[in-house]
Every structure is written in structure tokens, then in C-alpha cells.
Amino acid sequence: MTQKSSSGKSTSQAREDRLKAALKANMAKRKAQARARAAGASDGGKDNTQANEGS
């Protein structure tokens, strides 16, 4: 990796690193949510119909 210098670019580089880390975490979270929705869609459809029949 590259070393950060003491100039103004180190601040922007640190910001970019924070943004990259936040984006990576956000994408992992969204992928996990999508997987949960996909898994829940196949199982959840049966549960929803049973719940709606009682109303």
C-alpha cells in the first residue's frame, strides 16, 4: 500500500479510506438483507396466507 504523507492529501486519503470502509459495510449489509428477503419470500408466502385466512 502507499504511505500517507503529511501534506493535505493525507486528509483526503483518510476520508476516502473511511468512505470505502463505510461503503463496503453498507454493501455487505444490503446483500445480507437481500439474502434474508429471498429466503423469507419462499418460506414467508405460506405463513402470510395462513395469517390472512383468519381475518
Contacts in CASP RR format, 6 or more apart in sequence:
PFRMAT RR
TARGET T0000
AUTHOR 0000-0000-0000
METHOD contacts of the structure
MODEL  1
MTQKSSSGKSTSQAREDRLKAALKANMAKRKAQARARAAGASDGGKDNTQ
ANEGS
4 10 0 8 1.000
4 13 0 8 1.000
4 14 0 8 1.000
END
